[in-house]
Structures are given as structure tokens and as C-alpha cells.
Amino acid sequence: MSYRHGYGKNQRKILECLRDGTPRTSAEVAAATGLRTVVVMNTMRALDGHKLVAESSERGGHKARKWAITPADATTDRATETGENR
């Protein structure tokens, strides 16, 4: 089994899409990145688990969740949690 440090290409695409601070639905992120919606949804859950994104209080159409990058001060050491410093 191979362990990859840092972010995968899908995670990087999604974080880059959310970088401007505008909360977006998984469908909006999928359209902007060219990824399939199901891939975005699964990756968002993983990023949420690492506290890199969080569900926004805003909602999209049909009450879809919107996601945004977690503010840097919301967690103590995200780099350590995600293995970026290895």
C-alpha cells in the first residue's frame, strides 16, 4: 500500500475552487472543476473530516449544502492533521 503525503489532485482542485471564500454546493464545485458530483461529495466529506472545509449556513437550490474553506484560526494545526509536514 502506498501512502501519499499532502493532498490528492481532487482535493487540490476542490480547495482551489473554494479558495475565494464563496460557499458552493457540490454540484457547483463539480461544474467548476470538471469532477463528477459524487467524487466532489465524497472528497468534501474527507476534507471536512480533516477540518479543511465546513458546511456553510447558506443553502443552495433544493436546500443543498454549501461548503467553504475552514478559516485558518478554526483549528489548531491542520498541517499536522493532514500530514503536510512530513
Helices and strands as residue ranges (DSSP letters): H 9-18, H 26-33, H 37-49, E 53-59, G 61-63, E 65-69, G 72-74, H 78-82
